[in-house]
């Protein structure tokens, strides 16, 4: 006995009757001159029959498979009409799929990508501001109004080359952010390649300016910087925040946002929650005797906000406050650079293992196997290290510059 499907004769071109009756899974073309239209019949995981329309079309010289909707929501006549519209409109950057959509411009795509990443950024909008600023200054003038599927490697090169040699770090940021936008465009089906990817990396010149690391003082000069800050007459809370930052080898944002509920003075530890850490993981900081003394002084300036180091106008200290104070005192370093000073001191003046020093800086272990086996945060060993750092800064043992040798 012949099956029902076997009784259905496959026409040269699809017909409404055939589309309705066919139940045999497969792909059925609409014949030559159809614009690449085909009907795909398949069984779902639950055994139901599914029929959907597709179109094979060349876009910018590359083959694309477009979905045009499912039958019976989209009839054969409607699917054929969409195919014709796609053939007419592909040169204008418009493709008709299950619904009509226009390929976004680069500037519109930037907004979409930032909206996706905004949820994961925990720095009060600073990441969004820097993204927008770098792209606005360097990429948007050349790429902003262009549909993302029309952007070529040559276009990206035109953005990067003028700044590649003179502003290498900025150029790399711009390339990384253009690449993120292009990867989004690939994921959305607007294009099939990333014009800011590997090919452009090979084409850009390798010579040029050396990477400028953040300015840091030699560790022997850090104590002098603290003394200069103490005698500066600056706002007392800013002075306390600066020394606390140096003593704990913490990032500026972690210190400026520190709250009293994070401090356990009895246990002599500062527990920074994951949402305030660059690594996205909770971090415990051992508090040296001097750090505890600074916290007691900070208590005298509490304003009821819960912040350990509130600004004079209320709220946390701004990102620029500590940096400006350091610059005004002609100290040749940025706040973040004091982490490097600490790391150099630990490497040259102590025999503390590298992993202890790295954990003190809240650096993530990139070796996944090693990280999986190390469950401890080596807190007590870090406590000893931070107490020695405080003693070194105070010149408590064997002279300020010679301690630990």
Secondary structure as the mmCIF struct_conf table of DSSP 4:
data_model
#
loop_
_struct_conf.conf_type_id
_struct_conf.id
_struct_conf.beg_label_comp_id
_struct_conf.beg_label_asym_id
_struct_conf.beg_label_seq_id
_struct_conf.end_label_comp_id
_struct_conf.end_label_asym_id
_struct_conf.end_label_seq_id
HELX_RH_AL_P HELX_RH_AL_P1 UNK A 4 UNK A 7
BEND BEND1 UNK A 8 UNK A 8
HELX_LH_PP_P HELX_LH_PP_P1 UNK A 9 UNK A 11
BEND BEND2 UNK A 12 UNK A 13
HELX_RH_AL_P HELX_RH_AL_P2 UNK A 16 UNK A 21
BEND BEND3 UNK A 24 UNK A 24
STRN STRN1 UNK A 26 UNK A 29
TURN_TY1_P TURN_TY1_P1 UNK A 32 UNK A 33
BEND BEND4 UNK A 34 UNK A 36
STRN STRN2 UNK A 37 UNK A 43
TURN_TY1_P TURN_TY1_P2 UNK A 45 UNK A 46
BEND BEND5 UNK A 47 UNK A 47
STRN STRN3 UNK A 49 UNK A 59
TURN_TY1_P TURN_TY1_P3 UNK A 60 UNK A 61
STRN STRN4 UNK A 62 UNK A 70
TURN_TY1_P TURN_TY1_P4 UNK A 71 UNK A 73
BEND BEND6 UNK A 74 UNK A 74
HELX_RH_AL_P HELX_RH_AL_P3 UNK A 76 UNK A 89
HELX_RH_3T_P HELX_RH_3T_P1 UNK A 90 UNK A 92
TURN_TY1_P TURN_TY1_P5 UNK A 93 UNK A 93
STRN STRN5 UNK A 94 UNK A 96
BEND BEND7 UNK A 97 UNK A 99
STRN STRN6 UNK A 100 UNK A 102
HELX_LH_PP_P HELX_LH_PP_P2 UNK A 103 UNK A 104
STRN STRN7 UNK A 105 UNK A 105
HELX_RH_AL_P HELX_RH_AL_P4 UNK A 106 UNK A 118
TURN_TY1_P TURN_TY1_P6 UNK A 119 UNK A 120
BEND BEND8 UNK A 123 UNK A 123
TURN_TY1_P TURN_TY1_P7 UNK A 124 UNK A 125
HELX_RH_AL_P HELX_RH_AL_P5 UNK A 126 UNK A 134
HELX_RH_PI_P HELX_RH_PI_P1 UNK A 135 UNK A 139
HELX_RH_AL_P HELX_RH_AL_P6 UNK A 140 UNK A 143
TURN_TY1_P TURN_TY1_P8 UNK A 144 UNK A 145
BEND BEND9 UNK A 146 UNK A 146
STRN STRN8 UNK A 147 UNK A 147
HELX_RH_3T_P HELX_RH_3T_P2 UNK A 148 UNK A 150
HELX_RH_AL_P HELX_RH_AL_P7 UNK A 153 UNK A 164
TURN_TY1_P TURN_TY1_P9 UNK A 165 UNK A 166
BEND BEND10 UNK A 167 UNK A 167
HELX_RH_AL_P HELX_RH_AL_P8 UNK A 168 UNK A 187
TURN_TY1_P TURN_TY1_P10 UNK A 188 UNK A 189
BEND BEND11 UNK A 190 UNK A 190
BEND BEND12 UNK A 192 UNK A 193
TURN_TY1_P TURN_TY1_P11 UNK A 195 UNK A 196
BEND BEND13 UNK A 197 UNK A 197
HELX_RH_AL_P HELX_RH_AL_P9 UNK A 198 UNK A 203
BEND BEND14 UNK A 204 UNK A 204
BEND BEND15 UNK A 206 UNK A 206
BEND BEND16 UNK A 208 UNK A 209
HELX_LH_PP_P HELX_LH_PP_P3 UNK A 210 UNK A 211
HELX_LH_PP_P HELX_LH_PP_P4 UNK A 213 UNK A 215
HELX_RH_3T_P HELX_RH_3T_P3 UNK A 219 UNK A 221
HELX_RH_AL_P HELX_RH_AL_P10 UNK A 222 UNK A 230
TURN_TY1_P TURN_TY1_P12 UNK A 231 UNK A 231
BEND BEND17 UNK A 232 UNK A 232
HELX_RH_AL_P HELX_RH_AL_P11 UNK A 236 UNK A 248
TURN_TY1_P TURN_TY1_P13 UNK A 249 UNK A 249
HELX_RH_AL_P HELX_RH_AL_P12 UNK A 252 UNK A 256
TURN_TY1_P TURN_TY1_P14 UNK A 257 UNK A 257
STRN STRN9 UNK A 259 UNK A 259
HELX_RH_3T_P HELX_RH_3T_P4 UNK A 260 UNK A 262
STRN STRN10 UNK A 263 UNK A 264
TURN_TY1_P TURN_TY1_P15 UNK A 265 UNK A 268
STRN STRN11 UNK A 269 UNK A 272
HELX_RH_3T_P HELX_RH_3T_P5 UNK A 274 UNK A 276
BEND BEND18 UNK A 277 UNK A 277
TURN_TY1_P TURN_TY1_P16 UNK A 278 UNK A 279
BEND BEND19 UNK A 280 UNK A 281
STRN STRN12 UNK A 283 UNK A 286
HELX_LH_PP_P HELX_LH_PP_P5 UNK A 287 UNK A 288
HELX_RH_AL_P HELX_RH_AL_P13 UNK A 289 UNK A 299
TURN_TY1_P TURN_TY1_P17 UNK A 300 UNK A 301
BEND BEND20 UNK A 304 UNK A 306
STRN STRN13 UNK A 307 UNK A 307
BEND BEND21 UNK A 308 UNK A 309
STRN STRN14 UNK A 310 UNK A 310
TURN_TY1_P TURN_TY1_P18 UNK A 312 UNK A 313
BEND BEND22 UNK A 314 UNK A 315
STRN STRN15 UNK A 316 UNK A 316
HELX_LH_PP_P HELX_LH_PP_P6 UNK A 317 UNK A 318
HELX_RH_AL_P HELX_RH_AL_P14 UNK A 319 UNK A 328
TURN_TY1_P TURN_TY1_P19 UNK A 329 UNK A 330
BEND BEND23 UNK A 332 UNK A 332
TURN_TY1_P TURN_TY1_P20 UNK A 335 UNK A 336
HELX_RH_AL_P HELX_RH_AL_P15 UNK A 337 UNK A 349
HELX_RH_AL_P HELX_RH_AL_P16 UNK A 354 UNK A 360
TURN_TY1_P TURN_TY1_P21 UNK A 361 UNK A 362
HELX_RH_AL_P HELX_RH_AL_P17 UNK A 368 UNK A 373
HELX_RH_AL_P HELX_RH_AL_P18 UNK A 379 UNK A 394
TURN_TY1_P TURN_TY1_P22 UNK A 395 UNK A 395
BEND BEND24 UNK A 397 UNK A 398
TURN_TY1_P TURN_TY1_P23 UNK A 400 UNK A 404
#
